Amino acid sequence: MISTLYRFHGHNSLRYVYSNGKAQRSQLFTVKYVPNARRKHPRFSIVVSKKVIKSAVGRNRIRRRLYEYVRLNMDRLDGVYDIVIICTSAELRVLPYSQIAEQLDVLFTKAALYKTPEN
């Protein structure tokens, strides 16, 4: 898990990202993001709805795996953003972590959230 410093608190800021954020989509995820210059640290939220996975155990397992991805890749972000990762497929339960990380890397790169590598 990541520190509470990097997570959303309350529903209002989450609503703001939903209504004003830009989105990148894949088969497994939707990543919504909005720049937040008022903060020093990026904030993240993982949303796994009951429609996607019925059991709380399954939803929490996916949430833990995605927060681990965020923890490992947070330093690659270019700037301070509020980011919501929405899970849209039940396939996430059985996919290996490497495929999940690959999909998220593609989405974050498409959204230009990562720093460009310097030569």
C-alpha positions as CSV (number, residue, x, y, z in Angstrom):
1,M,0.0,0.0,0.0
2,I,1.0,3.6,-0.4
3,S,1.0,6.2,2.3
4,T,-2.2,8.2,3.0
5,L,-0.2,11.2,1.8
6,Y,-0.6,9.9,-1.7
7,R,-4.3,8.9,-1.5
8,F,-7.6,10.8,-1.9
9,H,-9.5,11.9,1.1
10,G,-13.2,12.3,0.7
11,H,-15.4,12.1,-2.3
12,N,-15.3,15.8,-3.5
13,S,-11.8,15.6,-4.9
14,L,-12.6,12.3,-6.6
15,R,-15.7,13.9,-8.1
16,Y,-13.5,16.7,-9.4
17,V,-11.3,14.3,-11.3
18,Y,-14.3,12.4,-12.7
19,S,-15.9,15.6,-14.0
20,N,-12.8,17.6,-15.1
21,G,-10.2,15.0,-15.8
22,K,-8.9,13.7,-19.0
23,A,-9.1,9.9,-19.7
24,Q,-7.1,7.2,-21.3
25,R,-8.8,3.8,-21.8
26,S,-7.7,0.2,-22.5
27,Q,-9.6,-3.1,-22.2
28,L,-8.7,-3.5,-18.5
29,F,-8.5,0.1,-17.2
30,T,-9.6,3.7,-17.5
31,V,-7.1,6.2,-16.2
32,K,-8.5,9.6,-15.3
33,Y,-6.1,12.4,-14.4
34,V,-6.0,16.1,-13.8
35,P,-3.0,18.3,-12.9
36,N,-2.9,19.6,-9.4
37,A,-0.4,22.4,-8.9
38,R,-1.7,23.2,-5.4
39,R,-0.2,20.0,-4.0
40,K,3.4,18.9,-3.5
41,H,2.6,15.2,-4.0
42,P,0.5,13.2,-6.5
43,R,-2.7,11.6,-5.3
44,F,-4.1,8.2,-6.4
45,S,-7.3,6.3,-6.1
46,I,-8.1,2.8,-7.3
47,V,-11.8,2.1,-8.2
48,V,-13.0,-1.5,-8.5
49,S,-16.8,-1.7,-8.6
50,K,-19.0,-4.5,-7.5
51,K,-20.3,-4.7,-11.1
52,V,-16.8,-5.8,-12.2
53,I,-16.0,-8.2,-9.3
54,K,-18.6,-9.3,-6.8
55,S,-16.4,-10.5,-3.9
56,A,-14.7,-8.0,-1.6
57,V,-11.7,-10.3,-1.4
58,G,-11.3,-10.1,-5.2
59,R,-11.7,-6.3,-5.3
60,N,-9.2,-5.9,-2.5
61,R,-6.7,-8.2,-4.1
62,I,-6.8,-6.1,-7.3
63,R,-6.6,-2.9,-5.3
64,R,-3.5,-4.1,-3.5
65,R,-1.8,-5.1,-6.8
66,L,-2.5,-1.8,-8.4
67,Y,-1.3,0.2,-5.4
68,E,1.9,-1.8,-5.6
69,Y,2.3,-0.7,-9.2
70,V,1.7,2.9,-8.2
71,R,4.2,2.7,-5.3
72,L,6.9,1.3,-7.6
73,N,6.4,3.8,-10.4
74,M,5.4,7.0,-8.6
75,D,8.9,8.5,-9.1
76,R,8.4,8.3,-12.9
77,L,5.6,10.9,-12.9
78,D,6.3,14.2,-14.6
79,G,4.5,16.7,-12.3
80,V,1.8,16.5,-9.7
81,Y,-1.4,14.9,-10.7
82,D,-4.6,13.5,-9.2
83,I,-5.0,10.1,-10.8
84,V,-7.9,7.6,-10.6
85,I,-7.4,4.1,-12.0
86,I,-10.8,2.5,-12.7
87,C,-10.9,-1.2,-13.3
88,T,-13.2,-2.3,-16.1
89,S,-12.6,-6.0,-16.4
90,A,-12.8,-9.0,-14.2
91,E,-9.8,-10.5,-16.0
92,L,-7.6,-8.6,-13.6
93,R,-8.1,-11.4,-11.0
94,V,-6.1,-13.9,-13.1
95,L,-3.7,-11.8,-15.1
96,P,0.0,-11.9,-14.0
97,Y,1.3,-8.7,-12.5
98,S,3.7,-8.2,-15.5
99,Q,0.8,-7.9,-17.9
100,I,-1.1,-5.5,-15.6
101,A,2.0,-3.3,-15.3
102,E,2.5,-3.3,-19.0
103,Q,-1.0,-2.1,-19.7
104,L,-0.7,0.6,-17.1
105,D,2.7,1.7,-18.5
106,V,1.0,2.1,-21.9
107,L,-1.8,4.2,-20.5
108,F,0.4,6.4,-18.4
109,T,2.7,6.9,-21.4
110,K,-0.2,7.8,-23.7
111,A,-1.5,10.3,-21.2
112,A,2.1,11.8,-21.0
113,L,2.2,11.4,-17.2
114,Y,5.7,9.9,-17.2
115,K,8.9,11.8,-17.6
116,T,10.5,11.5,-21.0
117,P,13.8,9.6,-20.9
118,E,16.8,11.8,-21.3
119,N,19.6,10.7,-23.6
